[in-house]
Amino acid sequence: MTLDDILPTADERYHSNPLDVDLVEQILGTHFPAGYREFIARFGGDILADFVRIFPPRQILYGSTGVEELRHVIDEHWFWQPGAAVLAETRGVETMLLADTKWGAELVFHLSTPDRIYALSGDEGRTIYVAGDGFLPALEWAVSSGVLVKPGRELSFQPWSFSPRLKR
């Protein structure tokens, strides 16, 4: 998947300034995964394939899905024991949320290895997967692997203002 494969459904989008990425990286002392900056600059934080909600940098830092909230939830409710070999709980509580899905899966990365993106499944299997190395490969895995959703979805991209709210 490339950025050119993604089809915006509306001209109005929430564009993020690449300088926001720089600012949040500086505050957190890490880098976002490869490809995140380009994706955010071009599309902003919106919904991919009517399934994956992608968060802009300021939402990741300050929003209700932000770093502190995610870490609190993971620390209090870690239930991915079957995935401990992929991402141990001690590292899981140090991750940052990049995106989530309609069915409760979360795409996260660890600060020490920002290009490795994990999917914490929201299903009863409670499995952790390596979604990919880099932002675009992880998004491609999320929408086409068949693990989180049936493959074959169109790579449309809807702004949040035109999309139904996703449950968290």
PECORWO-V663383 format. One record per residue. N is the residue number from 1. SS is DSSP state (hx for helix, st for strand, lp for the rest). PHI is phi in radians with two decimals (none if undefined). OMEGA is omega as a letter, one per 20 degrees, with the letter a starting at -180 (none if undefined). Layout:
N_SS_PHI_OMEGA, N_SS_PHI_OMEGA
//
This chain:
1_lp_none_r, 2_lp_-2.13_r, 3_hx_-1.07_a, 4_hx_-1.23_r, 5_hx_-1.34_a, 6_lp_-1.56_a, 7_st_-1.91_r, 8_st_-1.09_a, 9_lp_-1.65_a, 10_lp_-2.63_r, 11_lp_-1.26_a, 12_lp_-1.37_r, 13_lp_-2.45_r, 14_lp_-1.52_r, 15_lp_-1.46_r, 16_lp_-1.83_r, 17_lp_-1.29_r, 18_hx_-0.96_r, 19_hx_-1.17_r, 20_hx_-1.11_r, 21_hx_-1.08_r, 22_hx_-1.03_a, 23_hx_-1.09_a, 24_hx_-1.17_r, 25_hx_-1.06_r, 26_hx_-1.13_r, 27_hx_-1.11_a, 28_hx_-1.50_r, 29_lp_1.24_r, 30_lp_-2.60_r, 31_lp_-1.95_r, 32_lp_-1.33_r, 33_lp_-1.03_r, 34_lp_-0.95_r, 35_lp_1.65_a, 36_hx_-1.12_a, 37_hx_-0.99_a, 38_hx_-1.15_r, 39_hx_-1.09_a, 40_hx_-1.11_a, 41_hx_-1.12_a, 42_hx_-1.50_a, 43_hx_-2.01_a, 44_lp_1.38_a, 45_lp_-1.69_a, 46_st_-2.59_a, 47_st_-1.91_r, 48_st_-1.73_r, 49_lp_0.98_a, 50_lp_0.93_a, 51_lp_-2.55_a, 52_st_-1.90_r, 53_st_-1.65_a, 54_st_-1.79_a, 55_lp_-1.70_r, 56_lp_-1.28_a, 57_hx_-1.01_a, 58_hx_-1.18_r, 59_hx_-1.15_r, 60_hx_-1.09_a, 61_hx_-1.43_a, 62_hx_-1.99_a, 63_lp_-1.32_r, 64_lp_-1.16_r, 65_lp_-1.84_a, 66_lp_-1.27_a, 67_hx_-0.94_a, 68_hx_-1.12_r, 69_hx_-1.10_r, 70_hx_-1.04_a, 71_hx_-1.11_r, 72_hx_-1.11_a, 73_hx_-1.08_a, 74_hx_-1.11_a, 75_hx_-1.10_a, 76_hx_-1.38_a, 77_hx_-2.28_r, 78_lp_-1.14_r, 79_lp_-2.34_a, 80_lp_-1.70_a, 81_hx_-0.96_r, 82_hx_-1.10_a, 83_hx_-1.74_a, 84_lp_-1.03_r, 85_lp_-1.22_r, 86_lp_-1.52_r, 87_lp_-2.58_a, 88_lp_-1.22_a, 89_hx_-0.99_a, 90_hx_-1.09_r, 91_hx_-1.53_r, 92_hx_-1.03_a, 93_lp_-1.33_r, 94_lp_-1.89_a, 95_st_-1.63_r, 96_st_-2.15_a, 97_st_-1.48_r, 98_st_-1.80_a, 99_st_-2.79_r, 100_st_-2.44_a, 101_st_-2.16_r, 102_lp_-1.03_a, 103_lp_-1.80_r, 104_lp_1.53_r, 105_lp_-1.32_r, 106_st_-2.22_r, 107_st_-1.75_a, 108_st_-2.30_r, 109_st_-2.44_r, 110_st_-1.57_a, 111_lp_-1.02_a, 112_lp_-1.42_r, 113_st_-2.37_a, 114_st_-1.12_a, 115_st_-1.45_r, 116_st_-1.52_a, 117_st_-1.90_a, 118_st_-1.92_r, 119_st_-1.95_r, 120_st_-1.64_a, 121_lp_-1.18_r, 122_lp_-1.74_a, 123_lp_-1.53_a, 124_lp_-1.23_r, 125_lp_-1.23_r, 126_lp_0.85_a, 127_lp_-1.79_r, 128_st_-1.94_r, 129_st_-2.10_r, 130_st_-1.47_a, 131_st_-1.42_r, 132_st_2.74_r, 133_st_-1.87_a, 134_lp_1.93_a, 135_hx_-1.18_a, 136_hx_-1.12_r, 137_hx_-1.04_r, 138_hx_-1.19_r, 139_hx_-1.12_r, 140_hx_-1.06_r, 141_hx_-1.05_a, 142_hx_-1.04_a, 143_hx_-1.66_a, 144_hx_-2.19_a, 145_lp_-1.28_a, 146_lp_1.50_a, 147_lp_-1.41_a, 148_lp_-1.64_a, 149_lp_-2.73_r, 150_lp_-1.01_a, 151_lp_-1.21_r, 152_lp_1.76_r, 153_lp_-1.30_r, 154_lp_-1.19_a, 155_lp_-1.48_r, 156_st_-1.38_a, 157_st_-2.37_a, 158_st_-1.90_r, 159_st_-1.13_r, 160_hx_-0.96_a, 161_hx_-1.13_r, 162_hx_-1.85_a, 163_lp_-1.91_r, 164_lp_-1.14_r, 165_lp_-1.14_r, 166_lp_-1.55_r, 167_lp_-1.36_r, 168_lp_-1.92_none
//
